[in-house]
Amino acid sequence: MSDGLTHSALRWRRSSRSTGMNNCVETALLADDTLAVRDSKNIARRALRFSPHAWTRFLTSLHEDTVN
């Protein structure tokens, strides 16, 4: 069963800090303002979806962990 997140119409983005060896994640903004996140090594796997609030909390917690 497909979740529609691998559709070629989505604009998947990769970090500019990616090494180009597919060891990263890619993101795509969906029509409902959620963010799809997938593993660049295995794009056939189902992507995760995050609300804007959940994604912001996730990034904030990562930043706090690197600062402390």
MOZIMO-V157194 format. One record per run of one state. SS is the DSSP state (@ for helix, = for strand, . for the rest). FROM is the first residue (numbers start at 0). TO is the last residue. If there is no record, write none. Layout:
SS:FROM:TO + SS:FROM:TO
This chain:
.:0:11 + =:12:13 + .:14:23 + =:24:28 + .:29:33 + =:34:38 + .:39:46 + =:47:49 + .:50:50 + @:51:66 + .:67:67
